[in-house]
Amino acid sequence: MNNKANIILTHNCNLRCLHCYIDAKACKEDLESNYNKALELIDKLEKDNFKQVMFTGGECLIFPKLIDLIKYAKSKNMIVSIFTNGMIFNKEVFDLVDMINISVDGPDNIHNILDK
């Protein structure tokens, strides 16, 4: 059984990469609802013996309650990671998580033509 889960917190992102698999963009979302659903999902994952959770998006580092969710998942003894584009530095988040996954898309002359 797979004991890892990814939770998409937001479709908002600070980049506009044409190759983005989630079509991340600036959009209106009910962030409080997303937060509450993430809490419920963490509880369900714990009940189903999931041991690892990765927060992603869009760009998870722009989600206002990311730190609260990380702490909540850690309180359930989960291994917590994030998936980020690496454009935002947040020492508090980086110190809390067990792993940071960074999208590395290539040299500027290739990647920047894809970023709009």
GIKANOR-V993818 format. One record per pair of residues at least 24 apart in sequence whose ideal C-beta (glycine too) atoms are under 8 Angstrom apart, sorted by the first residue. I is the first residue (numbers start at 1). GAP is how many residues later the second one is. Records with the same first field share a line. If there is no record, write none. Layout:
I: GAP, GAP
//
This chain:
1: 48
3: 46, 47, 48, 49
4: 46, 47, 48, 49, 50
5: 36, 40, 45, 47, 48, 49
6: 47, 48, 49, 50, 77
7: 31, 34, 35, 46, 47, 48, 49, 62
8: 48, 49, 50
9: 25, 29, 46, 47, 48, 49, 51, 54, 57, 60
10: 24, 47, 48, 49, 50, 52, 53
11: 46, 47
12: 45, 46, 47, 50, 51
13: 44, 45, 46, 49, 72
14: 45, 48, 71, 73, 74
15: 44, 70, 72, 100
16: 99, 100
17: 68, 88, 94, 97, 98, 99
18: 96, 97, 98
19: 86, 95
22: 35, 36
24: 33, 34, 35
31: 32, 33, 34
34: 29
35: 29, 30, 33, 34
38: 31
39: 30, 33
42: 27, 30, 31, 34, 36
43: 33
45: 31, 33
46: 30, 32
50: 28
51: 26, 27, 28
52: 26, 27, 28, 29
53: 25, 26, 27, 28
54: 26, 27, 28, 29, 47
55: 25, 26, 27, 28
56: 26, 27
57: 26
59: 25, 26, 28, 29
60: 24
61: 27, 29, 32
62: 26
66: 27
67: 25, 26, 29
70: 26, 27
71: 25
//
